């Protein structure tokens, strides 16, 4: 919503800015989600490789 507001109101792109804001927000959200998932999975693997850890 922040990008839609910035593009539509602040940058005065109007309705087109709303749609570009949605696109940019989705792309950034996808990158954030991908990075978070990689870190989370790496931590899970590291914990499961510790001696004495029980694999699920």
N, C-alpha and C positions, 0 to 999 in steps of 0.2 A: 504494500500500500504506500510505503514511503516513496518508492521510485515513481509510482503512478502520480502521486501528488506533485513531486518535484518536476517531472516532465510536463504535466498538464498545467499546473498553476504557476510555479516559480519560473520555468523556462518558457511558459506561454505557448505550448504546443497544442493545447486544447485536447479534443477527444483522441487524436492520434497519440498524444503524449501519454494518455492513460494506457493505451494498448502497448506502447513501447515500454512503459514502466512495468507492466505485467511481465513482458518478455524478459527484461533485464532482471527483475526480481526472481523469476523462475530459474534463469541461468545461474545467478549467484547462489540461490538456494541449492541447486543441484551440485555445484562445486563444493559448497559447504558440507552438504550431506555426504558426498563421496569422500571428502577428506576425513570427516568424523568417523565414517564407517571403516576406513583403512586403519586409523589409529586404534579404534575400538577392537577390531579383529586382531591387530598386531599385539595388543595387550592381552587379549584372551589366549592367543597362542603362546605368548611368553609365560603366562601364569600356568598354563597346562604343561609346559616343559620343565617346570621346577621339580626337583626331586621330591617324591612323596605326594605329588599332586594326583588327584583322582580324575581321570577323564570322564566327561559326562556321556 
